[in-house]
């Protein structure tokens, strides 16, 4: 594979000039470095978003499993506020 890259680079240098070839590779690696950091930030944001979703879904699962007890005690508003707060936090991470 590296032999093909070397031959292609030499051929491109002969056809276009070695200055152009050097400028191409400098630009290519600069863009690759920039994209590396962009993807790294995106992965971090996605992990934070998934963490917020996990908390909200676990609370909803708990509410659905104990719905009769929550209704008997009159805690619907308390749990709906908790779910909405977690949803707002999740949306904040989504728009970040």
PEUR-V368429 format. One record per run of one state. SS is the DSSP state (@ for helix, = for strand, . for the rest). FROM is the first residue (numbers start at 1). LEN is the number of residues. If there is no record, write none. Layout:
SS:FROM:LEN / SS:FROM:LEN
This chain:
.:1:1 / @:2:15 / .:17:1 / @:18:48 / .:66:1 / @:67:7 / .:74:2 / @:76:20 / .:96:1
